[in-house]
Amino acid sequence: MLDLDEAALALRGGSATPGGTLVLTAPVTFGRLHILPIVTALLRAHPALKVELTLIDRRVRLVDEGIDVAVRVGDLSDSVLHALKVADVRRILVASPAYLAAHGTPDSVTALHDHALIAFTELDRGQEWRFGQAGKPAIRIEPRLSVNTADAAIAAAVDGAGIARVFSYQATAAIASGRLVTLLDSAAPPAVPVHLVYQANRRASVNVRAFIDTARTRLAHFDDGFGEQRPVLAAP
């Protein structure tokens, strides 16, 4: 069922341009770094368009919360939704040089048991960290600190509270500045996808199509922060 904005656009036919309100959601850091620039570009290009962008590290239900397009990091479980893959990101372990100087650098996955661990609860919904390919090592974690945002996990790691596991793009700035270093890179699990997802009845939406087209252009060579730029887009 179309809302009032989309109904008005539908009456204008195939030549309609974006207008009314587009409702989006994305994880906090990915949204701030990569989705907000797409939104501001759309607003500059389409003066009649308004956007409501919610940045939250909780997975929301599109129907229940009136979302037109959601950015989701990780495997998809909503088979009824249309999805367009726009990137791959990696889970990485990070710690501050000061923490490692005081407590040593783990040389294996099992050595993590001897360290203070920081859990980002939206990434670590269970109490287990997996590594490498399927069937490779996993550890049951007992975090000393659990937080519900990546920014908090990174800030705690920078402050020397322990070893955090976050997505690669979330820690790029702290790694580049030397405030954090990565650990056990060779044991990193496989990359996880980033998708734009939307309901089937939004497929023909002028606003949704404009957002997806702009996102495809701007994320065509997404860089996960480790110099691995690669096109990952496919037709929706």
Secondary structure, 3 states (H helix, E strand, C coil): CCCHHHHHHHHCHHHCCCCEEEEEEECHHHHHHHHHHHHHHHHHHCCCEEEEEEECCCCCCHHHHCCCEEEEECCCCCCCCEEEEEEEECEEEEECHHHHHHHCCCCCCHHHHHCCEEEECCCCCCCEEECCCCCCCEEECCCCEEECCHHHHHHHHHCCCCEEEEEHHHHHHHHHCCCCEEECHHHCCCCEEEEEEECHHHCCCHHHHHHHHHHHHHCCCCECCCCCECCCCCCC
